[in-house]
Amino acid sequence: MSTFHASLVLVPTPIGNLDDITLRALKALAEVDAVIAEDTRVTGRLLQHYAIARPQIGFHAHNEHRMVEQLVQRMQNGERFAMVTDAGTPGISDPGFLLVRAALAAGVTVECLPGATAFVPALVNSGLPCDRFVFEGFLPVKKGRRTRLDALRIETRTMVFYESPHRIGRSLGDLAESFGPDRAASVSRELTKLHEETVRGSLAELAAHFTTKEHRGEFVVVVAGAE
C-alpha cells in the first residue's frame, strides 16, 4: 500500500553526500509511476545507487513551459509523480514552481518532503544572525543586477545568495562595492562533499580570496545585513 496520497511529491535529493537522502524520499521515489527529473543522467545515478527502477521524465529550464500542461493532465488521469532536481529541493533556484502552481490550480494534490537545501547549512554555519534572513538566489547576470544590489544595500536581514564558480569572484567584488568592503560575510562551497569549505571574513577579504585562483563547486554566499 502506498504511503503517499499526493499526485505530485516534491522530493529533495542530496546536495553532495548521497547518505543525506531521507527514508521518506526513497519510499516516494520507489512508489510513484515516474520521476520528473531536471537531468535524467544525474537522477539516473541516484536511482541506480539505491536500486530504484522507475521511468524518468526530463523537466528543465528549456522545456518546462511546454511540459506543464501535459504533466498536469497525466496527474488528473491518475498518474503519480515524484519531482526532483539535480541537488536539493525542487523550486529553490531550480525547476519546480511552474508545475506546482499549475497542479494546484488544476486541483491536483501536491506534497513536499523535507530534506536537503544548500542555503540552510551555509546560513547556520556562517556565524551570522539566522533568526531573520532573506534568500536572494542567483543575482541577475546582466540586466537588473545593479538595481538589485542597490535595493539590497539597506536590507537589515542576513542575505543569502547562490553563485557559480566562474562568477564568484566578480559577485563578491560587486557585493563589496555595493555594501561596503568591511561588511561581514561567509562563503561555503562543496557542502557535504569531501572538499567542503567555508571561508568567513569581510566582503573585501573574500573577494580577494576567491579571485586569486579557480575554484570548483556551487557556492552559497551569506552576507550580514545593514546595521
Secondary structure as a PSIPRED ss2 file (coil, helix, strand):
# PSIPRED VFORMAT (PSIPRED V4.0)

   1 M C   1.000  0.000  0.000
   2 S C   1.000  0.000  0.000
   3 T C   1.000  0.000  0.000
   4 F C   1.000  0.000  0.000
   5 H C   1.000  0.000  0.000
   6 A C   1.000  0.000  0.000
   7 S C   1.000  0.000  0.000
   8 L E   0.000  0.000  1.000
   9 V E   0.000  0.000  1.000
  10 L E   0.000  0.000  1.000
  11 V C   1.000  0.000  0.000
  12 P C   1.000  0.000  0.000
  13 T E   0.000  0.000  1.000
  14 P C   1.000  0.000  0.000
  15 I C   1.000  0.000  0.000
  16 G C   1.000  0.000  0.000
  17 N C   1.000  0.000  0.000
  18 L H   0.000  1.000  0.000
  19 D H   0.000  1.000  0.000
  20 D H   0.000  1.000  0.000
  21 I C   1.000  0.000  0.000
  22 T C   1.000  0.000  0.000
  23 L H   0.000  1.000  0.000
  24 R H   0.000  1.000  0.000
  25 A H   0.000  1.000  0.000
  26 L H   0.000  1.000  0.000
  27 K H   0.000  1.000  0.000
  28 A H   0.000  1.000  0.000
  29 L H   0.000  1.000  0.000
  30 A H   0.000  1.000  0.000
  31 E H   0.000  1.000  0.000
  32 V C   1.000  0.000  0.000
  33 D C   1.000  0.000  0.000
  34 A E   0.000  0.000  1.000
  35 V E   0.000  0.000  1.000
  36 I E   0.000  0.000  1.000
  37 A E   0.000  0.000  1.000
  38 E C   1.000  0.000  0.000
  39 D C   1.000  0.000  0.000
  40 T H   0.000  1.000  0.000
  41 R H   0.000  1.000  0.000
  42 V H   0.000  1.000  0.000
  43 T H   0.000  1.000  0.000
  44 G H   0.000  1.000  0.000
  45 R H   0.000  1.000  0.000
  46 L H   0.000  1.000  0.000
  47 L H   0.000  1.000  0.000
  48 Q H   0.000  1.000  0.000
  49 H H   0.000  1.000  0.000
  50 Y C   1.000  0.000  0.000
  51 A C   1.000  0.000  0.000
  52 I C   1.000  0.000  0.000
  53 A C   1.000  0.000  0.000
  54 R C   1.000  0.000  0.000
  55 P C   1.000  0.000  0.000
  56 Q E   0.000  0.000  1.000
  57 I E   0.000  0.000  1.000
  58 G E   0.000  0.000  1.000
  59 F C   1.000  0.000  0.000
  60 H C   1.000  0.000  0.000
  61 A C   1.000  0.000  0.000
  62 H C   1.000  0.000  0.000
  63 N C   1.000  0.000  0.000
  64 E H   0.000  1.000  0.000
  65 H H   0.000  1.000  0.000
  66 R H   0.000  1.000  0.000
  67 M H   0.000  1.000  0.000
  68 V H   0.000  1.000  0.000
  69 E H   0.000  1.000  0.000
  70 Q H   0.000  1.000  0.000
  71 L H   0.000  1.000  0.000
  72 V H   0.000  1.000  0.000
  73 Q H   0.000  1.000  0.000
  74 R H   0.000  1.000  0.000
  75 M H   0.000  1.000  0.000
  76 Q H   0.000  1.000  0.000
  77 N C   1.000  0.000  0.000
  78 G C   1.000  0.000  0.000
  79 E C   1.000  0.000  0.000
  80 R C   1.000  0.000  0.000
  81 F E   0.000  0.000  1.000
  82 A E   0.000  0.000  1.000
  83 M E   0.000  0.000  1.000
  84 V E   0.000  0.000  1.000
  85 T C   1.000  0.000  0.000
  86 D C   1.000  0.000  0.000
  87 A C   1.000  0.000  0.000
  88 G E   0.000  0.000  1.000
  89 T C   1.000  0.000  0.000
  90 P C   1.000  0.000  0.000
  91 G C   1.000  0.000  0.000
  92 I C   1.000  0.000  0.000
  93 S C   1.000  0.000  0.000
  94 D C   1.000  0.000  0.000
  95 P C   1.000  0.000  0.000
  96 G C   1.000  0.000  0.000
  97 F H   0.000  1.000  0.000
  98 L H   0.000  1.000  0.000
  99 L H   0.000  1.000  0.000
 100 V H   0.000  1.000  0.000
 101 R H   0.000  1.000  0.000
 102 A H   0.000  1.000  0.000
 103 A H   0.000  1.000  0.000
 104 L H   0.000  1.000  0.000
 105 A H   0.000  1.000  0.000
 106 A C   1.000  0.000  0.000
 107 G C   1.000  0.000  0.000
 108 V C   1.000  0.000  0.000
 109 T C   1.000  0.000  0.000
 110 V E   0.000  0.000  1.000
 111 E E   0.000  0.000  1.000
 112 C E   0.000  0.000  1.000
 113 L C   1.000  0.000  0.000
 114 P C   1.000  0.000  0.000
 115 G C   1.000  0.000  0.000
 116 A C   1.000  0.000  0.000
 117 T C   1.000  0.000  0.000
 118 A C   1.000  0.000  0.000
 119 F H   0.000  1.000  0.000
 120 V H   0.000  1.000  0.000
 121 P H   0.000  1.000  0.000
 122 A H   0.000  1.000  0.000
 123 L H   0.000  1.000  0.000
 124 V H   0.000  1.000  0.000
 125 N H   0.000  1.000  0.000
 126 S C   1.000  0.000  0.000
 127 G C   1.000  0.000  0.000
 128 L C   1.000  0.000  0.000
 129 P C   1.000  0.000  0.000
 130 C C   1.000  0.000  0.000
 131 D C   1.000  0.000  0.000
 132 R C   1.000  0.000  0.000
 133 F E   0.000  0.000  1.000
 134 V E   0.000  0.000  1.000
 135 F E   0.000  0.000  1.000
 136 E E   0.000  0.000  1.000
 137 G E   0.000  0.000  1.000
 138 F E   0.000  0.000  1.000
 139 L C   1.000  0.000  0.000
 140 P C   1.000  0.000  0.000
 141 V C   1.000  0.000  0.000
 142 K C   1.000  0.000  0.000
 143 K C   1.000  0.000  0.000
 144 G C   1.000  0.000  0.000
 145 R H   0.000  1.000  0.000
 146 R H   0.000  1.000  0.000
 147 T H   0.000  1.000  0.000
 148 R H   0.000  1.000  0.000
 149 L H   0.000  1.000  0.000
 150 D H   0.000  1.000  0.000
 151 A H   0.000  1.000  0.000
 152 L H   0.000  1.000  0.000
 153 R C   1.000  0.000  0.000
 154 I C   1.000  0.000  0.000
 155 E C   1.000  0.000  0.000
 156 T C   1.000  0.000  0.000
 157 R C   1.000  0.000  0.000
 158 T E   0.000  0.000  1.000
 159 M E   0.000  0.000  1.000
 160 V E   0.000  0.000  1.000
 161 F E   0.000  0.000  1.000
 162 Y E   0.000  0.000  1.000
 163 E E   0.000  0.000  1.000
 164 S C   1.000  0.000  0.000
 165 P C   1.000  0.000  0.000
 166 H C   1.000  0.000  0.000
 167 R C   1.000  0.000  0.000
 168 I H   0.000  1.000  0.000
 169 G H   0.000  1.000  0.000
 170 R H   0.000  1.000  0.000
 171 S H   0.000  1.000  0.000
 172 L H   0.000  1.000  0.000
 173 G H   0.000  1.000  0.000
 174 D H   0.000  1.000  0.000
 175 L H   0.000  1.000  0.000
 176 A H   0.000  1.000  0.000
 177 E H   0.000  1.000  0.000
 178 S H   0.000  1.000  0.000
 179 F H   0.000  1.000  0.000
 180 G C   1.000  0.000  0.000
 181 P C   1.000  0.000  0.000
 182 D C   1.000  0.000  0.000
 183 R C   1.000  0.000  0.000
 184 A E   0.000  0.000  1.000
 185 A E   0.000  0.000  1.000
 186 S E   0.000  0.000  1.000
 187 V E   0.000  0.000  1.000
 188 S E   0.000  0.000  1.000
 189 R E   0.000  0.000  1.000
 190 E C   1.000  0.000  0.000
 191 L C   1.000  0.000  0.000
 192 T C   1.000  0.000  0.000
 193 K C   1.000  0.000  0.000
 194 L C   1.000  0.000  0.000
 195 H C   1.000  0.000  0.000
 196 E C   1.000  0.000  0.000
 197 E E   0.000  0.000  1.000
 198 T E   0.000  0.000  1.000
 199 V E   0.000  0.000  1.000
 200 R E   0.000  0.000  1.000
 201 G E   0.000  0.000  1.000
 202 S E   0.000  0.000  1.000
 203 L H   0.000  1.000  0.000
 204 A H   0.000  1.000  0.000
 205 E H   0.000  1.000  0.000
 206 L H   0.000  1.000  0.000
 207 A H   0.000  1.000  0.000
 208 A H   0.000  1.000  0.000
 209 H H   0.000  1.000  0.000
 210 F C   1.000  0.000  0.000
 211 T C   1.000  0.000  0.000
 212 T C   1.000  0.000  0.000
 213 K C   1.000  0.000  0.000
 214 E C   1.000  0.000  0.000
 215 H C   1.000  0.000  0.000
 216 R C   1.000  0.000  0.000
 217 G C   1.000  0.000  0.000
 218 E C   1.000  0.000  0.000
 219 F E   0.000  0.000  1.000
 220 V E   0.000  0.000  1.000
 221 V E   0.000  0.000  1.000
 222 V E   0.000  0.000  1.000
 223 V E   0.000  0.000  1.000
 224 A C   1.000  0.000  0.000
 225 G C   1.000  0.000  0.000
 226 A C   1.000  0.000  0.000
 227 E C   1.000  0.000  0.000
